[in-house]
Amino acid sequence: MPPLLSLGDSLKRARSRTAIIFFGVTLALTGVAQPAGAAAGYRLKNVNSGKCALVQGGDDNAPAVQYQCLDFVDQKWNFVDKGSQQFQIRNENSGKCLLVRGNDNNSPAVQFTCLDFADQYWRAVSYPYHTSGLYLKNVNSGKCLLSRGDADGTQIVQFECGPYLDQAWTRPNF
């Protein structure tokens, strides 16, 4: 006999399907790299601060920070499907991928040359504490992107996933 499911289990499954569909459509639309200067890409907007993730310049290890959402190419990101419901988050300006090294809370998110390493792979996970936004969960650490506070220039880090609105992200299209 199959196990009985609670209403909570049903809601979790529905949210997971929604997260997969939400980012699946994005991956289908952005899986092919766009040429430089193309008007593609999405912002990563933090639900708590209302600010967008960006990386300035093209250097490896440049930090990801939040800043007022503007129509700048360094705030545009593409989601590159890597299979198994995983993707890389590639900055359209630099062509480099978002990563977090290690498993520690508060480890910074930086950009680095795109490689096939788990610290550059992400999953979209339904955010169970609020109706808008999703967790962006690092495959290597199992921790979620977070941006504390609302000041421009605040470093984006990873932290254990929890009921924190500063871990919820949306992708408003340009």
SULVENKA-V977324 format. One record per residue. RES is the residue in one letter. PSI is psi as a letter, one per 30 degrees, with the letter a starting at -180 (* if undefined). NEAR is the number of other C-alpha atoms within 10 Angstrom. D_LAST is the distance of its C-alpha to the last C-alpha in Angstrom with 2 decimals. Layout:
RES | PSI | NEAR | D_LAST
RES | PSI | NEAR | D_LAST
This chain:
M | k | 3 | 48.93
P | l | 4 | 45.14
P | k | 5 | 44.18
L | k | 7 | 43.36
L | k | 8 | 39.80
S | l | 9 | 39.14
L | e | 9 | 36.55
G | e | 9 | 34.75
D | e | 11 | 34.73
S | e | 11 | 33.33
L | e | 12 | 30.51
K | e | 15 | 29.74
R | e | 13 | 29.66
A | e | 13 | 27.43
R | e | 18 | 24.94
S | e | 17 | 25.18
R | e | 14 | 24.53
T | e | 16 | 21.48
A | e | 19 | 20.12
I | e | 19 | 20.99
I | e | 13 | 19.38
F | e | 16 | 16.15
F | f | 21 | 15.78
G | e | 20 | 17.76
V | e | 11 | 15.25
T | e | 19 | 12.64
L | e | 21 | 15.50
A | e | 12 | 16.43
L | f | 14 | 13.13
T | g | 18 | 12.80
G | f | 17 | 16.54
V | k | 12 | 17.13
A | k | 15 | 16.38
Q | k | 14 | 14.42
P | l | 10 | 16.38
A | k | 12 | 15.90
G | f | 9 | 13.61
A | k | 10 | 11.66
A | h | 13 | 8.03
A | l | 18 | 7.52
G | l | 25 | 7.18
Y | l | 22 | 6.28
R | l | 26 | 7.45
L | j | 25 | 10.99
K | k | 23 | 11.86
N | k | 27 | 15.61
V | e | 19 | 16.88
N | e | 18 | 19.93
S | f | 20 | 18.75
G | g | 16 | 15.27
K | l | 25 | 14.53
C | k | 26 | 12.28
A | k | 26 | 14.01
L | l | 30 | 14.51
V | k | 26 | 17.35
Q | k | 16 | 18.74
G | a | 12 | 20.47
G | g | 16 | 21.59
D | k | 14 | 24.70
D | k | 14 | 25.70
N | g | 17 | 26.07
A | k | 18 | 23.65
P | k | 23 | 22.79
A | k | 24 | 19.54
V | l | 23 | 19.18
Q | l | 27 | 17.07
Y | l | 22 | 15.92
Q | k | 17 | 14.37
C | j | 16 | 10.56
L | l | 13 | 9.67
D | h | 11 | 7.61
F | k | 11 | 10.14
V | f | 22 | 10.45
D | f | 19 | 12.76
Q | g | 26 | 10.23
K | k | 26 | 8.50
W | k | 27 | 10.65
N | k | 26 | 11.93
F | j | 25 | 14.42
V | j | 22 | 17.57
D | k | 21 | 20.06
K | g | 14 | 23.49
G | l | 7 | 25.36
S | h | 7 | 27.08
Q | h | 14 | 23.86
Q | l | 23 | 23.02
F | l | 23 | 20.16
Q | k | 28 | 19.38
I | j | 24 | 16.35
R | k | 24 | 15.85
N | k | 27 | 14.34
E | e | 26 | 12.75
N | e | 20 | 14.63
S | f | 20 | 17.97
G | g | 21 | 17.94
K | l | 24 | 19.79
C | k | 25 | 19.74
L | k | 26 | 19.78
L | l | 30 | 23.32
V | k | 28 | 25.88
R | k | 16 | 29.51
G | a | 12 | 32.25
N | g | 16 | 32.64
D | k | 14 | 33.17
N | k | 15 | 31.38
N | g | 17 | 29.47
S | k | 17 | 29.12
P | k | 23 | 26.17
A | k | 25 | 23.03
V | l | 24 | 22.87
Q | l | 28 | 21.50
F | l | 22 | 24.03
T | k | 17 | 24.61
C | k | 17 | 23.53
L | l | 12 | 26.75
D | i | 10 | 27.90
F | k | 11 | 28.89
A | f | 16 | 28.43
D | f | 21 | 27.16
Q | g | 26 | 23.93
Y | k | 26 | 23.59
W | l | 29 | 21.80
R | k | 21 | 21.97
A | k | 24 | 19.87
V | k | 20 | 22.48
S | k | 24 | 22.51
Y | j | 24 | 22.89
P | f | 17 | 26.19
Y | f | 13 | 26.49
H | k | 13 | 23.61
T | f | 10 | 21.85
S | k | 13 | 18.26
G | l | 23 | 17.08
L | l | 28 | 18.58
Y | k | 26 | 20.71
L | j | 26 | 19.77
K | k | 23 | 23.36
N | k | 27 | 24.77
V | e | 19 | 27.06
N | e | 17 | 29.66
S | f | 19 | 30.19
G | g | 16 | 29.12
K | l | 25 | 27.57
C | k | 26 | 24.21
L | k | 25 | 21.63
L | k | 28 | 22.28
S | j | 28 | 21.44
R | k | 17 | 24.35
G | a | 13 | 24.25
D | g | 16 | 21.68
A | k | 14 | 22.50
D | k | 15 | 20.22
G | f | 15 | 21.43
T | k | 17 | 22.57
Q | k | 22 | 23.14
I | k | 24 | 21.52
V | l | 24 | 24.45
Q | l | 27 | 25.71
F | l | 23 | 28.05
E | k | 18 | 29.98
C | k | 18 | 27.85
G | a | 14 | 29.04
P | h | 12 | 28.44
Y | j | 16 | 26.27
L | f | 21 | 23.17
D | g | 20 | 22.00
Q | f | 28 | 21.71
A | k | 30 | 19.21
W | k | 28 | 15.55
T | l | 19 | 12.50
R | i | 19 | 9.25
P | k | 11 | 6.60
N | l | 11 | 3.78
F | * | 11 | 0.00
